[in-house]
């Protein structure tokens, strides 16, 4: 399970008691009402652009903290895929960074339906088979006049589709490409987002 929430180049991570982070800021909380107030203050400080450090929180499980985060920020759900074909993996180029196909859930959709639909729409790919759910990724970003927290659900998928892939231009995608493990390690992971890097490393373990 992923317990790290990114905001640009920093993160908020929930760690087990006894963990001794070697850098940045470490805070101990519990399940009391007072700790809930402290967590809300931590979130407010964390979204302050002048605050550059990552934050480690111990003593409060991610499962207990996440409902508080969802109440404190605008909550958005998305779903996407880490797609494999013949030991190569599909990546897209969006906003001049390597990314994985994903998008927001539509009303009434399951996360599985959304993941397949978004991959099909963004890459013009078909014949997708969901093999395994990967850990969700989480990130916070500016949204309207405040901040949102997005939970992206990920699935390891396979396909035998051999037709030309077409990037969805209206979603600012300029390239769709199959990459070997070697290419991923040598170039993709050096030019992508932290969340995508984490998902990719999990996917490559499968």
Secondary structure, 3 states (H helix, E strand, C coil): CCCEEEECCEEEEEECCCCCCCCCEEEECCCCHHHHHHHHHHHHHHCCCCCCCCEEEECCCHHHHHHHHHHHCEEEEEEEEEEEECCEEEEEEECCEEECCEEECCCCCCHHHHHHHHHHHHHCCCCCEEEEEEEEEEEEEEECCEEEEEEEEEEEEECCCCCCCCCCHHHCEEEEEEECHHHHHHCHHHCECHHHHHHHHHHHCC
